[in-house]
Amino acid sequence: MIEELYHTVLDRKNNPLEESYTCSLFNQGKDTILKKVSEEATEVILASKSMDKEATVYELADLFYHILVLMVEDGIEPSDVYKELRRRMNNKQGG
């Protein structure tokens, strides 16, 4: 699912659609994308603190999406993140 959404976001950057929210984020620039990631992270925290699982899941989905937009903006692929997670996991197993 993450790979599929990543490629959809990448396609929006490479083939903009006028009415696309994703395209509007890219058009507004990196500062706007970073602001959205920050806002969504805060909303995850607030939903979790309120012990509202449904709201937390909803906000996590928003955060995942905005992180993928940031990754596309920065030229980072999901495989780059998977590689780093694998490296960390291997380091923990060895120590």
PDB file of N, CA, C and O in Angstrom:
ATOM      1  N   MET A   1       0.814  -1.187   0.000  1.00  0.00           N
ATOM      2  CA  MET A   1       0.000   0.000   0.000  1.00  0.00           C
ATOM      3  C   MET A   1       0.865   1.263   0.000  1.00  0.00           C
ATOM      4  O   MET A   1       0.581   2.212  -0.730  1.00  0.00           O
ATOM      5  N   ILE A   2       1.907   1.271   0.808  1.00  0.00           N
ATOM      6  CA  ILE A   2       2.782   2.445   0.873  1.00  0.00           C
ATOM      7  C   ILE A   2       3.450   2.667  -0.473  1.00  0.00           C
ATOM      8  O   ILE A   2       3.536   3.798  -0.952  1.00  0.00           O
ATOM      9  N   GLU A   3       3.923   1.586  -1.085  1.00  0.00           N
ATOM     10  CA  GLU A   3       4.560   1.706  -2.404  1.00  0.00           C
ATOM     11  C   GLU A   3       3.575   2.260  -3.431  1.00  0.00           C
ATOM     12  O   GLU A   3       3.927   3.127  -4.231  1.00  0.00           O
ATOM     13  N   GLU A   4       2.351   1.758  -3.405  1.00  0.00           N
ATOM     14  CA  GLU A   4       1.338   2.197  -4.364  1.00  0.00           C
ATOM     15  C   GLU A   4       1.029   3.684  -4.184  1.00  0.00           C
ATOM     16  O   GLU A   4       0.964   4.434  -5.158  1.00  0.00           O
ATOM     17  N   LEU A   5       0.841   4.100  -2.941  1.00  0.00           N
ATOM     18  CA  LEU A   5       0.562   5.510  -2.671  1.00  0.00           C
ATOM     19  C   LEU A   5       1.760   6.383  -3.035  1.00  0.00           C
ATOM     20  O   LEU A   5       1.598   7.473  -3.584  1.00  0.00           O
ATOM     21  N   TYR A   6       2.964   5.896  -2.726  1.00  0.00           N
ATOM     22  CA  TYR A   6       4.176   6.633  -3.092  1.00  0.00           C
ATOM     23  C   TYR A   6       4.205   6.894  -4.603  1.00  0.00           C
ATOM     24  O   TYR A   6       4.480   8.012  -5.037  1.00  0.00           O
ATOM     25  N   HIS A   7       3.923   5.874  -5.387  1.00  0.00           N
ATOM     26  CA  HIS A   7       3.970   6.025  -6.841  1.00  0.00           C
ATOM     27  C   HIS A   7       2.858   6.937  -7.352  1.00  0.00           C
ATOM     28  O   HIS A   7       3.039   7.627  -8.356  1.00  0.00           O
ATOM     29  N   THR A   8       1.724   6.949  -6.682  1.00  0.00           N
ATOM     30  CA  THR A   8       0.657   7.890  -7.040  1.00  0.00           C
ATOM     31  C   THR A   8       1.105   9.319  -6.768  1.00  0.00           C
ATOM     32  O   THR A   8       0.895  10.207  -7.595  1.00  0.00           O
ATOM     33  N   VAL A   9       1.722   9.544  -5.611  1.00  0.00           N
ATOM     34  CA  VAL A   9       2.227  10.879  -5.267  1.00  0.00           C
ATOM     35  C   VAL A   9       3.310  11.295  -6.263  1.00  0.00           C
ATOM     36  O   VAL A   9       3.317  12.433  -6.733  1.00  0.00           O
ATOM     37  N   LEU A  10       4.217  10.384  -6.583  1.00  0.00           N
ATOM     38  CA  LEU A  10       5.276  10.661  -7.553  1.00  0.00           C
ATOM     39  C   LEU A  10       4.683  11.023  -8.915  1.00  0.00           C
ATOM     40  O   LEU A  10       5.160  11.941  -9.582  1.00  0.00           O
ATOM     41  N   ASP A  11       3.654  10.305  -9.315  1.00  0.00           N
ATOM     42  CA  ASP A  11       2.994  10.600 -10.580  1.00  0.00           C
ATOM     43  C   ASP A  11       2.368  11.995 -10.570  1.00  0.00           C
ATOM     44  O   ASP A  11       2.406  12.701 -11.577  1.00  0.00           O
ATOM     45  N   ARG A  12       1.792  12.389  -9.435  1.00  0.00           N
ATOM     46  CA  ARG A  12       1.199  13.732  -9.353  1.00  0.00           C
ATOM     47  C   ARG A  12       2.272  14.813  -9.497  1.00  0.00           C
ATOM     48  O   ARG A  12       2.023  15.871 -10.074  1.00  0.00           O
ATOM     49  N   LYS A  13       3.452  14.540  -8.973  1.00  0.00           N
ATOM     50  CA  LYS A  13       4.538  15.519  -9.111  1.00  0.00           C
ATOM     51  C   LYS A  13       4.997  15.588 -10.566  1.00  0.00           C
ATOM     52  O   LYS A  13       5.251  16.671 -11.093  1.00  0.00           O
ATOM     53  N   ASN A  14       5.101  14.441 -11.202  1.00  0.00           N
ATOM     54  CA  ASN A  14       5.605  14.390 -12.575  1.00  0.00           C
ATOM     55  C   ASN A  14       4.545  14.722 -13.622  1.00  0.00           C
ATOM     56  O   ASN A  14       4.880  15.170 -14.719  1.00  0.00           O
ATOM     57  N   ASN A  15       3.283  14.508 -13.299  1.00  0.00           N
ATOM     58  CA  ASN A  15       2.175  14.752 -14.221  1.00  0.00           C
ATOM     59  C   ASN A  15       1.069  15.505 -13.484  1.00  0.00           C
ATOM     60  O   ASN A  15       0.022  14.934 -13.178  1.00  0.00           O
ATOM     61  N   PRO A  16       1.301  16.785 -13.201  1.00  0.00           N
ATOM     62  CA  PRO A  16       0.361  17.538 -12.359  1.00  0.00           C
ATOM     63  C   PRO A  16      -1.059  17.593 -12.922  1.00  0.00           C
ATOM     64  O   PRO A  16      -1.280  17.695 -14.129  1.00  0.00           O
ATOM     65  N   LEU A  17      -2.001  17.521 -11.994  1.00  0.00           N
ATOM     66  CA  LEU A  17      -3.412  17.712 -12.301  1.00  0.00           C
ATOM     67  C   LEU A  17      -3.855  18.979 -11.572  1.00  0.00           C
ATOM     68  O   LEU A  17      -3.581  19.150 -10.384  1.00  0.00           O
ATOM     69  N   GLU A  18      -4.528  19.847 -12.281  1.00  0.00           N
ATOM     70  CA  GLU A  18      -4.877  21.153 -11.732  1.00  0.00           C
ATOM     71  C   GLU A  18      -5.656  21.064 -10.422  1.00  0.00           C
ATOM     72  O   GLU A  18      -5.413  21.848  -9.504  1.00  0.00           O
ATOM     73  N   GLU A  19      -6.587  20.121 -10.328  1.00  0.00           N
ATOM     74  CA  GLU A  19      -7.453  20.050  -9.160  1.00  0.00           C
ATOM     75  C   GLU A  19      -6.896  19.167  -8.036  1.00  0.00           C
ATOM     76  O   GLU A  19      -7.579  18.946  -7.036  1.00  0.00           O
ATOM     77  N   SER A  20      -5.682  18.668  -8.184  1.00  0.00           N
ATOM     78  CA  SER A  20      -5.102  17.729  -7.230  1.00  0.00           C
ATOM     79  C   SER A  20      -4.540  18.437  -6.002  1.00  0.00           C
ATOM     80  O   SER A  20      -3.754  19.378  -6.114  1.00  0.00           O
ATOM     81  N   TYR A  21      -4.960  17.964  -4.822  1.00  0.00           N
ATOM     82  CA  TYR A  21      -4.414  18.485  -3.560  1.00  0.00           C
ATOM     83  C   TYR A  21      -2.913  18.222  -3.490  1.00  0.00           C
ATOM     84  O   TYR A  21      -2.142  19.081  -3.063  1.00  0.00           O
ATOM     85  N   THR A  22      -2.512  17.034  -3.909  1.00  0.00           N
ATOM     86  CA  THR A  22      -1.094  16.680  -3.903  1.00  0.00           C
ATOM     87  C   THR A  22      -0.286  17.668  -4.739  1.00  0.00           C
ATOM     88  O   THR A  22       0.766  18.138  -4.306  1.00  0.00           O
ATOM     89  N   CYS A  23      -0.775  17.978  -5.925  1.00  0.00           N
ATOM     90  CA  CYS A  23      -0.086  18.932  -6.799  1.00  0.00           C
ATOM     91  C   CYS A  23      -0.021  20.306  -6.162  1.00  0.00           C
ATOM     92  O   CYS A  23       0.978  21.013  -6.296  1.00  0.00           O
ATOM     93  N   SER A  24      -1.083  20.684  -5.469  1.00  0.00           N
ATOM     94  CA  SER A  24      -1.070  21.999  -4.815  1.00  0.00           C
ATOM     95  C   SER A  24       0.016  22.058  -3.744  1.00  0.00           C
ATOM     96  O   SER A  24       0.635  23.104  -3.547  1.00  0.00           O
ATOM     97  N   LEU A  25       0.252  20.948  -3.054  1.00  0.00           N
ATOM     98  CA  LEU A  25       1.339  20.922  -2.070  1.00  0.00           C
ATOM     99  C   LEU A  25       2.689  21.124  -2.750  1.00  0.00           C
ATOM    100  O   LEU A  25       3.510  21.915  -2.286  1.00  0.00           O
ATOM    101  N   PHE A  26       2.914  20.417  -3.835  1.00  0.00           N
ATOM    102  CA  PHE A  26       4.178  20.573  -4.556  1.00  0.00           C
ATOM    103  C   PHE A  26       4.323  22.001  -5.084  1.00  0.00           C
ATOM    104  O   PHE A  26       5.414  22.570  -5.039  1.00  0.00           O
ATOM    105  N   ASN A  27       3.243  22.574  -5.577  1.00  0.00           N
ATOM    106  CA  ASN A  27       3.293  23.942  -6.105  1.00  0.00           C
ATOM    107  C   ASN A  27       3.595  24.975  -5.020  1.00  0.00           C
ATOM    108  O   ASN A  27       4.239  25.990  -5.284  1.00  0.00           O
ATOM    109  N   GLN A  28       3.132  24.714  -3.812  1.00  0.00           N
ATOM    110  CA  GLN A  28       3.367  25.650  -2.714  1.00  0.00           C
ATOM    111  C   GLN A  28       4.774  25.535  -2.134  1.00  0.00           C
ATOM    112  O   GLN A  28       5.245  26.446  -1.453  1.00  0.00           O
ATOM    113  N   GLY A  29       5.438  24.427  -2.401  1.00  0.00           N
ATOM    114  CA  GLY A  29       6.833  24.295  -2.018  1.00  0.00           C
ATOM    115  C   GLY A  29       7.082  23.510  -0.744  1.00  0.00           C
ATOM    116  O   GLY A  29       6.165  23.096  -0.034  1.00  0.00           O
ATOM    117  N   LYS A  30       8.353  23.328  -0.496  1.00  0.00           N
ATOM    118  CA  LYS A  30       8.794  22.469   0.609  1.00  0.00           C
ATOM    119  C   LYS A  30       8.354  22.975   1.967  1.00  0.00           C
ATOM    120  O   LYS A  30       7.985  22.174   2.827  1.00  0.00           O
ATOM    121  N   ASP A  31       8.383  24.295   2.188  1.00  0.00           N
ATOM    122  CA  ASP A  31       7.966  24.810   3.494  1.00  0.00           C
ATOM    123  C   ASP A  31       6.527  24.419   3.814  1.00  0.00           C
ATOM    124  O   ASP A  31       6.215  24.086   4.957  1.00  0.00           O
ATOM    125  N   THR A  32       5.657  24.457   2.823  1.00  0.00           N
ATOM    126  CA  THR A  32       4.265  24.063   3.024  1.00  0.00           C
ATOM    127  C   THR A  32       4.170  22.574   3.326  1.00  0.00           C
ATOM    128  O   THR A  32       3.409  22.163   4.202  1.00  0.00           O
ATOM    129  N   ILE A  33       4.929  21.775   2.613  1.00  0.00           N
ATOM    130  CA  ILE A  33       4.936  20.328   2.843  1.00  0.00           C
ATOM    131  C   ILE A  33       5.420  20.030   4.263  1.00  0.00           C
ATOM    132  O   ILE A  33       4.813  19.225   4.969  1.00  0.00           O
ATOM    133  N   LEU A  34       6.502  20.672   4.678  1.00  0.00           N
ATOM    134  CA  LEU A  34       7.027  20.479   6.032  1.00  0.00           C
ATOM    135  C   LEU A  34       6.019  20.909   7.091  1.00  0.00           C
ATOM    136  O   LEU A  34       5.870  20.248   8.119  1.00  0.00           O
ATOM    137  N   LYS A  35       5.337  22.001   6.841  1.00  0.00           N
ATOM    138  CA  LYS A  35       4.317  22.479   7.778  1.00  0.00           C
ATOM    139  C   LYS A  35       3.199  21.454   7.920  1.00  0.00           C
ATOM    140  O   LYS A  35       2.719  21.206   9.025  1.00  0.00           O
ATOM    141  N   LYS A  36       2.781  20.852   6.792  1.00  0.00           N
ATOM    142  CA  LYS A  36       1.723  19.847   6.844  1.00  0.00           C
ATOM    143  C   LYS A  36       2.180  18.606   7.612  1.00  0.00           C
ATOM    144  O   LYS A  36       1.400  18.032   8.371  1.00  0.00           O
ATOM    145  N   VAL A  37       3.431  18.187   7.426  1.00  0.00           N
ATOM    146  CA  VAL A  37       3.947  17.035   8.176  1.00  0.00           C
ATOM    147  C   VAL A  37       3.904  17.345   9.668  1.00  0.00           C
ATOM    148  O   VAL A  37       3.486  16.509  10.469  1.00  0.00           O
ATOM    149  N   SER A  38       4.332  18.539  10.037  1.00  0.00           N
ATOM    150  CA  SER A  38       4.324  18.943  11.438  1.00  0.00           C
ATOM    151  C   SER A  38       2.902  18.984  12.000  1.00  0.00           C
ATOM    152  O   SER A  38       2.654  18.491  13.100  1.00  0.00           O
ATOM    153  N   GLU A  39       1.983  19.562  11.257  1.00  0.00           N
ATOM    154  CA  GLU A  39       0.584  19.636  11.698  1.00  0.00           C
ATOM    155  C   GLU A  39      -0.004  18.244  11.890  1.00  0.00           C
ATOM    156  O   GLU A  39      -0.681  17.982  12.885  1.00  0.00           O
ATOM    157  N   GLU A  40       0.253  17.365  10.950  1.00  0.00           N
ATOM    158  CA  GLU A  40      -0.302  16.016  11.036  1.00  0.00           C
ATOM    159  C   GLU A  40       0.308  15.243  12.205  1.00  0.00           C
ATOM    160  O   GLU A  40      -0.391  14.481  12.874  1.00  0.00           O
ATOM    161  N   ALA A  41       1.600  15.431  12.456  1.00  0.00           N
ATOM    162  CA  ALA A  41       2.231  14.762  13.597  1.00  0.00           C
ATOM    163  C   ALA A  41       1.591  15.235  14.900  1.00  0.00           C
ATOM    164  O   ALA A  41       1.346  14.433  15.801  1.00  0.00           O
ATOM    165  N   THR A  42       1.323  16.521  14.999  1.00  0.00           N
ATOM    166  CA  THR A  42       0.663  17.067  16.184  1.00  0.00           C
ATOM    167  C   THR A  42      -0.736  16.486  16.337  1.00  0.00           C
ATOM    168  O   THR A  42      -1.160  16.166  17.448  1.00  0.00           O
ATOM    169  N   GLU A  43      -1.451  16.349  15.228  1.00  0.00           N
ATOM    170  CA  GLU A  43      -2.804  15.782  15.288  1.00  0.00           C
ATOM    171  C   GLU A  43      -2.781  14.315  15.710  1.00  0.00           C
ATOM    172  O   GLU A  43      -3.696  13.857  16.394  1.00  0.00           O
ATOM    173  N   VAL A  44      -1.748  13.574  15.313  1.00  0.00           N
ATOM    174  CA  VAL A  44      -1.594  12.190  15.770  1.00  0.00           C
ATOM    175  C   VAL A  44      -1.418  12.173  17.287  1.00  0.00           C
ATOM    176  O   VAL A  44      -2.050  11.379  17.984  1.00  0.00           O
ATOM    177  N   ILE A  45      -0.565  13.044  17.782  1.00  0.00           N
ATOM    178  CA  ILE A  45      -0.312  13.107  19.222  1.00  0.00           C
ATOM    179  C   ILE A  45      -1.589  13.429  19.986  1.00  0.00           C
ATOM    180  O   ILE A  45      -1.903  12.777  20.982  1.00  0.00           O
ATOM    181  N   LEU A  46      -2.322  14.427  19.522  1.00  0.00           N
ATOM    182  CA  LEU A  46      -3.552  14.831  20.210  1.00  0.00           C
ATOM    183  C   LEU A  46      -4.599  13.721  20.184  1.00  0.00           C
ATOM    184  O   LEU A  46      -5.263  13.475  21.191  1.00  0.00           O
ATOM    185  N   ALA A  47      -4.751  13.054  19.054  1.00  0.00           N
ATOM    186  CA  ALA A  47      -5.720  11.964  18.961  1.00  0.00           C
ATOM    187  C   ALA A  47      -5.330  10.814  19.884  1.00  0.00           C
ATOM    188  O   ALA A  47      -6.182  10.227  20.551  1.00  0.00           O
ATOM    189  N   SER A  48      -4.051  10.499  19.918  1.00  0.00           N
ATOM    190  CA  SER A  48      -3.583   9.408  20.772  1.00  0.00           C
ATOM    191  C   SER A  48      -3.772   9.745  22.244  1.00  0.00           C
ATOM    192  O   SER A  48      -4.201   8.897  23.027  1.00  0.00           O
ATOM    193  N   LYS A  49      -3.455  10.970  22.620  1.00  0.00           N
ATOM    194  CA  LYS A  49      -3.622  11.387  24.024  1.00  0.00           C
ATOM    195  C   LYS A  49      -5.084  11.344  24.440  1.00  0.00           C
ATOM    196  O   LYS A  49      -5.393  11.123  25.611  1.00  0.00           O
ATOM    197  N   SER A  50      -5.981  11.552  23.491  1.00  0.00           N
ATOM    198  CA  SER A  50      -7.404  11.511  23.822  1.00  0.00           C
ATOM    199  C   SER A  50      -7.937  10.079  23.865  1.00  0.00           C
ATOM    200  O   SER A  50      -9.120   9.854  24.120  1.00  0.00           O
ATOM    201  N   MET A  51      -7.046   9.111  23.610  1.00  0.00           N
ATOM    202  CA  MET A  51      -7.393   7.689  23.657  1.00  0.00           C
ATOM    203  C   MET A  51      -8.479   7.339  22.634  1.00  0.00           C
ATOM    204  O   MET A  51      -9.310   6.462  22.868  1.00  0.00           O
ATOM    205  N   ASP A  52      -8.452   8.038  21.504  1.00  0.00           N
ATOM    206  CA  ASP A  52      -9.439   7.807  20.447  1.00  0.00           C
ATOM    207  C   ASP A  52      -8.753   7.042  19.319  1.00  0.00           C
ATOM    208  O   ASP A  52      -8.106   7.637  18.457  1.00  0.00           O
ATOM    209  N   LYS A  53      -8.897   5.727  19.332  1.00  0.00           N
ATOM    210  CA  LYS A  53      -8.198   4.886  18.366  1.00  0.00           C
ATOM    211  C   LYS A  53      -8.586   5.223  16.932  1.00  0.00           C
ATOM    212  O   LYS A  53      -7.716   5.323  16.066  1.00  0.00           O
ATOM    213  N   GLU A  54      -9.872   5.398  16.669  1.00  0.00           N
ATOM    214  CA  GLU A  54     -10.327   5.699  15.312  1.00  0.00           C
ATOM    215  C   GLU A  54      -9.737   7.011  14.803  1.00  0.00           C
ATOM    216  O   GLU A  54      -9.290   7.090  13.659  1.00  0.00           O
ATOM    217  N   ALA A  55      -9.735   8.031  15.642  1.00  0.00           N
ATOM    218  CA  ALA A  55      -9.149   9.318  15.259  1.00  0.00           C
ATOM    219  C   ALA A  55      -7.644   9.196  15.072  1.00  0.00           C
ATOM    220  O   ALA A  55      -7.077   9.820  14.175  1.00  0.00           O
ATOM    221  N   THR A  56      -6.997   8.402  15.908  1.00  0.00           N
ATOM    222  CA  THR A  56      -5.548   8.216  15.792  1.00  0.00           C
ATOM    223  C   THR A  56      -5.202   7.534  14.478  1.00  0.00           C
ATOM    224  O   THR A  56      -4.257   7.938  13.800  1.00  0.00           O
ATOM    225  N   VAL A  57      -5.951   6.513  14.115  1.00  0.00           N
ATOM    226  CA  VAL A  57      -5.724   5.826  12.839  1.00  0.00           C
ATOM    227  C   VAL A  57      -5.925   6.803  11.682  1.00  0.00           C
ATOM    228  O   VAL A  57      -5.130   6.825  10.742  1.00  0.00           O
ATOM    229  N   TYR A  58      -6.971   7.599  11.746  1.00  0.00           N
ATOM    230  CA  TYR A  58      -7.252   8.593  10.703  1.00  0.00           C
ATOM    231  C   TYR A  58      -6.088   9.579  10.562  1.00  0.00           C
ATOM    232  O   TYR A  58      -5.641   9.875   9.454  1.00  0.00           O
ATOM    233  N   GLU A  59      -5.613  10.076  11.690  1.00  0.00           N
ATOM    234  CA  GLU A  59      -4.515  11.053  11.662  1.00  0.00           C
ATOM    235  C   GLU A  59      -3.197  10.399  11.242  1.00  0.00           C
ATOM    236  O   GLU A  59      -2.380  11.037  10.578  1.00  0.00           O
ATOM    237  N   LEU A  60      -2.980   9.145  11.618  1.00  0.00           N
ATOM    238  CA  LEU A  60      -1.783   8.437  11.162  1.00  0.00           C
ATOM    239  C   LEU A  60      -1.783   8.291   9.648  1.00  0.00           C
ATOM    240  O   LEU A  60      -0.744   8.427   9.003  1.00  0.00           O
ATOM    241  N   ALA A  61      -2.956   8.014   9.083  1.00  0.00           N
ATOM    242  CA  ALA A  61      -3.048   7.914   7.626  1.00  0.00           C
ATOM    243  C   ALA A  61      -2.691   9.252   6.978  1.00  0.00           C
ATOM    244  O   ALA A  61      -1.979   9.287   5.975  1.00  0.00           O
ATOM    245  N   ASP A  62      -3.185  10.347   7.548  1.00  0.00           N
ATOM    246  CA  ASP A  62      -2.826  11.674   7.030  1.00  0.00           C
ATOM    247  C   ASP A  62      -1.323  11.913   7.132  1.00  0.00           C
ATOM    248  O   ASP A  62      -0.708  12.438   6.204  1.00  0.00           O
ATOM    249  N   LEU A  63      -0.737  11.526   8.260  1.00  0.00           N
ATOM    250  CA  LEU A  63       0.703  11.714   8.450  1.00  0.00           C
ATOM    251  C   LEU A  63       1.497  10.881   7.446  1.00  0.00           C
ATOM    252  O   LEU A  63       2.447  11.379   6.841  1.00  0.00           O
ATOM    253  N   PHE A  64       1.115   9.615   7.266  1.00  0.00           N
ATOM    254  CA  PHE A  64       1.787   8.765   6.281  1.00  0.00           C
ATOM    255  C   PHE A  64       1.765   9.432   4.904  1.00  0.00           C
ATOM    256  O   PHE A  64       2.789   9.508   4.225  1.00  0.00           O
ATOM    257  N   TYR A  65       0.593   9.910   4.504  1.00  0.00           N
ATOM    258  CA  TYR A  65       0.449  10.547   3.191  1.00  0.00           C
ATOM    259  C   TYR A  65       1.385  11.758   3.062  1.00  0.00           C
ATOM    260  O   TYR A  65       2.103  11.885   2.071  1.00  0.00           O
ATOM    261  N   HIS A  66       1.374  12.632   4.051  1.00  0.00           N
ATOM    262  CA  HIS A  66       2.201  13.842   3.954  1.00  0.00           C
ATOM    263  C   HIS A  66       3.694  13.520   4.021  1.00  0.00           C
ATOM    264  O   HIS A  66       4.509  14.222   3.422  1.00  0.00           O
ATOM    265  N   ILE A  67       4.049  12.470   4.743  1.00  0.00           N
ATOM    266  CA  ILE A  67       5.444  12.022   4.745  1.00  0.00           C
ATOM    267  C   ILE A  67       5.832  11.531   3.354  1.00  0.00           C
ATOM    268  O   ILE A  67       6.943  11.794   2.894  1.00  0.00           O
ATOM    269  N   LEU A  68       4.930  10.824   2.683  1.00  0.00           N
ATOM    270  CA  LEU A  68       5.217  10.375   1.323  1.00  0.00           C
ATOM    271  C   LEU A  68       5.385  11.556   0.372  1.00  0.00           C
ATOM    272  O   LEU A  68       6.232  11.514  -0.520  1.00  0.00           O
ATOM    273  N   VAL A  69       4.592  12.602   0.550  1.00  0.00           N
ATOM    274  CA  VAL A  69       4.760  13.813  -0.265  1.00  0.00           C
ATOM    275  C   VAL A  69       6.152  14.396  -0.021  1.00  0.00           C
ATOM    276  O   VAL A  69       6.840  14.775  -0.969  1.00  0.00           O
ATOM    277  N   LEU A  70       6.567  14.469   1.238  1.00  0.00           N
ATOM    278  CA  LEU A  70       7.904  14.974   1.568  1.00  0.00           C
ATOM    279  C   LEU A  70       8.988  14.089   0.961  1.00  0.00           C
ATOM    280  O   LEU A  70       9.982  14.591   0.438  1.00  0.00           O
ATOM    281  N   MET A  71       8.798  12.785   1.029  1.00  0.00           N
ATOM    282  CA  MET A  71       9.782  11.876   0.451  1.00  0.00           C
ATOM    283  C   MET A  71       9.933  12.111  -1.043  1.00  0.00           C
ATOM    284  O   MET A  71      11.055  12.163  -1.547  1.00  0.00           O
ATOM    285  N   VAL A  72       8.828  12.255  -1.757  1.00  0.00           N
ATOM    286  CA  VAL A  72       8.890  12.525  -3.194  1.00  0.00           C
ATOM    287  C   VAL A  72       9.603  13.849  -3.431  1.00  0.00           C
ATOM    288  O   VAL A  72      10.452  13.949  -4.316  1.00  0.00           O
ATOM    289  N   GLU A  73       9.263  14.858  -2.651  1.00  0.00           N
ATOM    290  CA  GLU A  73       9.889  16.174  -2.802  1.00  0.00           C
ATOM    291  C   GLU A  73      11.411  16.080  -2.638  1.00  0.00           C
ATOM    292  O   GLU A  73      12.164  16.756  -3.339  1.00  0.00           O
ATOM    293  N   ASP A  74      11.849  15.232  -1.703  1.00  0.00           N
ATOM    294  CA  ASP A  74      13.278  15.106  -1.404  1.00  0.00           C
ATOM    295  C   ASP A  74      13.978  13.999  -2.186  1.00  0.00           C
ATOM    296  O   ASP A  74      15.175  13.775  -2.006  1.00  0.00           O
ATOM    297  N   GLY A  75      13.238  13.305  -3.054  1.00  0.00           N
ATOM    298  CA  GLY A  75      13.849  12.238  -3.840  1.00  0.00           C
ATOM    299  C   GLY A  75      14.196  11.003  -3.030  1.00  0.00           C
ATOM    300  O   GLY A  75      15.140  10.282  -3.353  1.00  0.00           O
ATOM    301  N   ILE A  76      13.432  10.763  -1.982  1.00  0.00           N
ATOM    302  CA  ILE A  76      13.642   9.592  -1.129  1.00  0.00           C
ATOM    303  C   ILE A  76      12.579   8.557  -1.470  1.00  0.00           C
ATOM    304  O   ILE A  76      11.388   8.868  -1.493  1.00  0.00           O
ATOM    305  N   GLU A  77      13.006   7.339  -1.732  1.00  0.00           N
ATOM    306  CA  GLU A  77      12.083   6.258  -2.062  1.00  0.00           C
ATOM    307  C   GLU A  77      11.814   5.406  -0.824  1.00  0.00           C
ATOM    308  O   GLU A  77      12.641   5.355   0.086  1.00  0.00           O
ATOM    309  N   PRO A  78      10.664   4.739  -0.786  1.00  0.00           N
ATOM    310  CA  PRO A  78      10.404   3.853   0.350  1.00  0.00           C
ATOM    311  C   PRO A  78      11.533   2.851   0.592  1.00  0.00           C
ATOM    312  O   PRO A  78      11.835   2.525   1.740  1.00  0.00           O
ATOM    313  N   SER A  79      12.151   2.366  -0.471  1.00  0.00           N
ATOM    314  CA  SER A  79      13.241   1.394  -0.307  1.00  0.00           C
ATOM    315  C   SER A  79      14.411   1.997   0.476  1.00  0.00           C
ATOM    316  O   SER A  79      15.125   1.271   1.167  1.00  0.00           O
ATOM    317  N   ASP A  80      14.615   3.313   0.378  1.00  0.00           N
ATOM    318  CA  ASP A  80      15.669   3.971   1.161  1.00  0.00           C
ATOM    319  C   ASP A  80      15.365   3.864   2.657  1.00  0.00           C
ATOM    320  O   ASP A  80      16.259   3.617   3.467  1.00  0.00           O
ATOM    321  N   VAL A  81      14.111   4.051   3.003  1.00  0.00           N
ATOM    322  CA  VAL A  81      13.697   3.968   4.410  1.00  0.00           C
ATOM    323  C   VAL A  81      13.734   2.518   4.873  1.00  0.00           C
ATOM    324  O   VAL A  81      14.179   2.231   5.984  1.00  0.00           O
ATOM    325  N   TYR A  82      13.268   1.602   4.026  1.00  0.00           N
ATOM    326  CA  TYR A  82      13.309   0.178   4.394  1.00  0.00           C
ATOM    327  C   TYR A  82      14.747  -0.264   4.653  1.00  0.00           C
ATOM    328  O   TYR A  82      15.013  -1.016   5.590  1.00  0.00           O
ATOM    329  N   LYS A  83      15.663   0.205   3.824  1.00  0.00           N
ATOM    330  CA  LYS A  83      17.080  -0.150   3.980  1.00  0.00           C
ATOM    331  C   LYS A  83      17.609   0.328   5.329  1.00  0.00           C
ATOM    332  O   LYS A  83      18.325  -0.401   6.015  1.00  0.00           O
ATOM    333  N   GLU A  84      17.257   1.548   5.703  1.00  0.00           N
ATOM    334  CA  GLU A  84      17.702   2.079   6.992  1.00  0.00           C
ATOM    335  C   GLU A  84      17.076   1.308   8.152  1.00  0.00           C
ATOM    336  O   GLU A  84      17.752   1.025   9.141  1.00  0.00           O
ATOM    337  N   LEU A  85      15.810   0.972   8.042  1.00  0.00           N
ATOM    338  CA  LEU A  85      15.164   0.187   9.096  1.00  0.00           C
ATOM    339  C   LEU A  85      15.803  -1.195   9.226  1.00  0.00           C
ATOM    340  O   LEU A  85      16.001  -1.692  10.335  1.00  0.00           O
ATOM    341  N   ARG A  86      16.129  -1.818   8.073  1.00  0.00           N
ATOM    342  CA  ARG A  86      16.800  -3.113   8.085  1.00  0.00           C
ATOM    343  C   ARG A  86      18.163  -3.006   8.765  1.00  0.00           C
ATOM    344  O   ARG A  86      18.539  -3.864   9.563  1.00  0.00           O
ATOM    345  N   ARG A  87      18.896  -1.939   8.438  1.00  0.00           N
ATOM    346  CA  ARG A  87      20.211  -1.724   9.049  1.00  0.00           C
ATOM    347  C   ARG A  87      20.085  -1.623  10.566  1.00  0.00           C
ATOM    348  O   ARG A  87      20.869  -2.225  11.300  1.00  0.00           O
ATOM    349  N   ARG A  88      19.101  -0.864  11.030  1.00  0.00           N
ATOM    350  CA  ARG A  88      18.903  -0.715  12.467  1.00  0.00           C
ATOM    351  C   ARG A  88      18.515  -2.037  13.120  1.00  0.00           C
ATOM    352  O   ARG A  88      18.996  -2.367  14.204  1.00  0.00           O
ATOM    353  N   MET A  89      17.650  -2.785  12.458  1.00  0.00           N
ATOM    354  CA  MET A  89      17.228  -4.057  12.988  1.00  0.00           C
ATOM    355  C   MET A  89      18.410  -5.025  13.093  1.00  0.00           C
ATOM    356  O   MET A  89      18.548  -5.740  14.085  1.00  0.00           O
ATOM    357  N   ASN A  90      19.244  -5.041  12.080  1.00  0.00           N
ATOM    358  CA  ASN A  90      20.421  -5.904  12.083  1.00  0.00           C
ATOM    359  C   ASN A  90      21.394  -5.491  13.178  1.00  0.00           C
ATOM    360  O   ASN A  90      22.009  -6.351  13.810  1.00  0.00           O
ATOM    361  N   ASN A  91      21.545  -4.199  13.413  1.00  0.00           N
ATOM    362  CA  ASN A  91      22.426  -3.726  14.486  1.00  0.00           C
ATOM    363  C   ASN A  91      21.917  -4.135  15.852  1.00  0.00           C
ATOM    364  O   ASN A  91      22.708  -4.470  16.734  1.00  0.00           O
ATOM    365  N   LYS A  92      20.615  -4.113  16.041  1.00  0.00           N
ATOM    366  CA  LYS A  92      20.025  -4.513  17.341  1.00  0.00           C
ATOM    367  C   LYS A  92      20.203  -6.001  17.584  1.00  0.00           C
ATOM    368  O   LYS A  92      20.448  -6.423  18.714  1.00  0.00           O
ATOM    369  N   GLN A  93      20.081  -6.809  16.514  1.00  0.00           N
ATOM    370  CA  GLN A  93      20.204  -8.254  16.644  1.00  0.00           C
ATOM    371  C   GLN A  93      21.633  -8.657  16.976  1.00  0.00           C
ATOM    372  O   GLN A  93      21.864  -9.646  17.672  1.00  0.00           O
ATOM    373  N   GLY A  94      22.590  -7.883  16.474  1.00  0.00           N
ATOM    374  CA  GLY A  94      23.991  -8.207  16.712  1.00  0.00           C
ATOM    375  C   GLY A  94      24.480  -7.747  18.071  1.00  0.00           C
ATOM    376  O   GLY A  94      25.509  -8.223  18.552  1.00  0.00           O
ATOM    377  N   GLY A  95      23.758  -6.825  18.698  1.00  0.00           N
ATOM    378  CA  GLY A  95      24.236  -6.256  19.963  1.00  0.00           C
ATOM    379  C   GLY A  95      23.340  -6.563  21.039  1.00  0.00           C
ATOM    380  O   GLY A  95      23.583  -6.164  22.178  1.00  0.00           O
TER     381      GLY A  95
END
